[in-house]
């Protein structure tokens, strides 16, 4: 089972959009796929038309690892399953902090469903909290969307430095991709060209700024399903293929 965390210290960079579309593409590729929505805002849950309800709330789910399996539900997209989020997850840091070895709990929970899935995508809330730390320790690859600007790139560098400073997290592969790229802007074009060339950890495929992506929550379906012939959908397909290559 491969685990990919979509994470960023900075919010509003296209993390959930990528998580939903990449999970859908993994499913279409024949992979048994789970998307775990860890963000109390529940944007991935909403987009996939799943009820925003965690049975027993986040407290009971994290205190008994087997409850993760009980929380998994089907989506409208055949083969794609999700662990939904609700607002109870806003206290997840506190619930984890009360446990013995809290940073290992998400990994323990995923161990209980390992035989059911080939791919797991974790849609993490923004920031660098105890929940994020626990998610990263369960992860093979953390994928970070970066808007072509100095501060989002700095947040990727901060996350990478955090991983390298912890012996247990050094095993996690950190990759970035450029998100919301508007090629009408010179700065965006330049960063899309030189960053992948200069940094091995930045994928060459970027995701464009697109009205189809901006309105994804309106039609509540992945772009690759609802608008499969658009440039945005094609970009996500190429990003998924490149991710697979880098994870091998």
C-alpha positions in Angstrom: 0.0 0.0 0.0 1.3 3.4 -1.0 0.4 6.4 1.1 0.5 10.0 -0.4 -0.2 13.0 1.8 -1.3 16.2 0.2 0.0 18.8 2.6 1.1 22.4 2.8 1.9 24.7 5.6 0.2 27.4 3.6 -3.5 27.2 2.8 -5.3 28.0 -0.4 -2.8 26.4 -2.7 -5.0 23.7 -4.4 -4.3 20.8 -2.1 -7.8 19.3 -1.9 -8.3 19.7 -5.6 -5.2 17.7 -6.3 -6.1 15.1 -3.7 -9.5 14.5 -5.2 -8.3 14.3 -8.8 -5.3 12.1 -8.1 -7.4 9.7 -6.0 -9.8 9.5 -8.9 -7.1 8.8 -11.4 -5.6 6.1 -9.2 -9.0 4.5 -9.1 -9.3 4.7 -12.9 -5.9 3.1 -13.2 -7.3 0.0 -11.4 -5.8 0.8 -7.9 -7.9 0.1 -4.8 -8.0 3.7 -3.6 -8.9 5.4 -0.4 -9.1 9.2 0.2 -8.9 10.1 3.9 -10.2 13.6 4.5 -8.3 14.9 7.6 -9.4 18.5 7.2 -12.3 19.6 9.4 -13.5 21.9 6.6 -14.3 18.7 4.7 -13.8 20.1 1.2 -12.9 16.7 -0.2 -15.8 15.1 1.5 -18.2 17.8 0.0 -16.7 17.6 -3.5 -17.2 13.8 -3.6 -20.8 14.1 -2.5 -20.3 12.2 0.7 -22.1 13.0 4.0 -19.9 15.0 6.4 -20.1 12.6 9.3 -17.4 10.7 11.2 -19.2 7.9 13.2 -18.6 8.7 16.9 -16.6 11.8 15.9 -12.9 12.2 15.6 -12.3 11.3 19.3 -13.6 7.8 19.0 -12.1 7.2 15.6 -8.5 7.9 16.7 -8.8 6.2 20.0 -9.6 2.8 18.4 -7.6 2.1 15.2 -10.2 -0.4 14.0 -12.8 2.5 13.7 -11.0 3.7 10.6 -12.5 0.7 8.7 -15.9 1.5 10.1 -15.7 5.0 8.8 -14.9 4.2 5.2 -17.8 4.9 2.7 -18.3 4.6 -1.0 -18.4 7.6 -3.3 -20.4 8.2 -6.4 -17.3 7.3 -8.4 -17.1 3.5 -8.6 -14.1 2.1 -6.8 -13.1 5.3 -4.9 -13.7 5.2 -1.2 -13.4 7.9 1.4 -13.1 8.5 5.1 -15.2 11.6 5.4 -14.4 14.6 7.6 -16.7 16.6 9.8 -16.2 19.5 12.2 -15.3 17.2 15.1 -11.8 16.9 13.5 -11.1 20.5 14.6 -10.1 18.9 18.0 -8.0 16.1 16.4 -4.7 17.5 17.7 -6.1 17.4 21.3 -7.5 13.8 20.9 -4.1 12.6 19.6 -2.2 14.3 22.3 -4.0 12.3 24.9 -2.8 9.0 23.4 0.3 7.0 24.1 2.7 7.6 21.1 0.2 9.9 19.3 2.5 10.5 16.4 2.2 6.8 15.4 -1.6 6.6 15.6 -2.5 7.4 12.0 0.0 4.8 10.8 -1.5 2.3 13.2 -4.9 3.1 11.9 -3.8 2.6 8.3 -2.2 -0.7 9.2 -5.7 -2.0 9.9 -6.9 -1.4 6.3 -3.6 -2.2 4.5 -5.0 -5.3 2.9 -7.9 -3.4 1.4 -6.1 -0.7 -0.6 -3.3 -0.1 -3.0 -3.3 3.7 -2.7 -4.2 6.0 0.1 -4.4 9.7 -0.3 -4.4 11.9 2.9 -5.9 15.3 2.4 -4.3 17.2 5.3 -5.4 20.6 6.7 -2.9 23.4 6.2 -0.2 24.0 8.8 2.2 21.8 10.7 0.4 20.4 13.7 0.4 17.1 15.6 -2.2 15.7 13.2 0.1 16.6 10.2 3.1 15.1 12.0 1.2 11.9 12.6 0.0 11.8 8.9 3.5 12.3 7.6 4.8 9.4 9.7 2.3 7.2 7.9 3.3 8.5 4.5 5.6 7.3 1.7 5.4 10.6 -0.2 4.2 14.1 0.7 3.1 16.0 -2.3 3.0 19.8 -1.8 1.2 22.2 -4.2 3.2 25.5 -4.6 1.7 28.6 -6.1 4.4 30.4 -8.2 5.4 32.9 -5.5 8.1 33.3 -2.9 6.1 32.5 0.2 4.5 29.3 -0.9 7.9 28.1 -2.1 9.3 29.0 1.3 6.6 27.0 3.0 7.7 23.9 1.0 11.3 24.5 2.0 10.2 24.8 5.7 8.3 21.5 5.4 11.3 19.8 3.8 13.6 21.1 6.5 11.2 19.7 9.2 11.3 16.3 7.6 15.1 16.2 7.4 15.5 17.3 11.0 13.6 14.2 12.3 15.2 10.8 11.8 11.9 9.0 11.5 10.6 11.4 8.9 13.7 11.4 6.7 12.2 8.3 4.9 9.4 10.5 3.6 9.8 11.6 0.0 8.9 15.3 -0.3 7.8 16.5 -3.8 6.3 19.7 -4.9 4.4 20.8 -8.0 3.4 24.2 -9.2 -0.3 24.9 -8.8 -2.6 27.6 -10.1 -0.1 28.6 -12.8 -1.3 31.5 -14.9 1.0 31.6 -18.0 -0.2 35.1 -18.8 2.0 36.2 -15.9 5.7 36.4 -16.6 6.6 35.3 -13.0 4.5 32.2 -13.3 6.0 31.3 -16.7 9.5 31.7 -15.4 9.0 29.7 -12.2 7.3 26.9 -14.2 10.4 26.7 -16.4 13.3 27.1 -14.0 12.1 25.5 -10.7 11.8 21.9 -12.1 15.1 22.4 -13.8 16.9 23.7 -10.7 15.2 21.5 -8.1 15.0 17.8 -8.3 12.1 17.8 -5.8 9.8 19.9 -8.0 7.9 17.9 -10.5 7.9 19.1 -14.1 4.1 19.0 -14.6 2.2 22.0 -13.3 -1.5 22.5 -12.8 -2.9 25.6 -14.5 -5.2 28.3 -13.1 -8.5 27.2 -14.6 -12.1 28.0 -14.3 -12.9 24.3 -14.4 -10.8 23.8 -11.3 -12.3 26.9 -9.5 -15.8 25.6 -10.1 -15.1 22.0 -9.1 -16.9 22.4 -5.8 -20.0 23.6 -7.8 -20.4 20.5 -9.8 -19.0 18.3 -6.9 -17.0 16.0 -9.0 -13.3 15.6 -9.9 -12.3 17.7 -13.0 -11.0 14.5 -14.6 -14.5 13.1 -14.4 -16.7 16.2 -15.1 -14.4 18.0 -17.6 -12.2 15.1 -18.9 -11.1 16.9 -22.1 -9.9 20.1 -20.6 -6.4 21.3 -20.2 -6.8 21.0 -16.4 -7.8 17.4 -16.6 -4.9 16.6 -18.9 -2.5 18.3 -16.5 -3.8 16.2 -13.6 -3.4 13.0 -15.6 0.2 14.0 -16.5 0.9 14.9 -12.8 -0.4 11.5 -11.7 1.8 9.7 -14.2 4.9 11.7 -13.1 4.1 11.0 -9.5 4.0 7.2 -10.1 7.3 7.4 -11.9 8.9 9.3 -9.0 7.5 6.9 -6.4 8.8 3.8 -8.1 
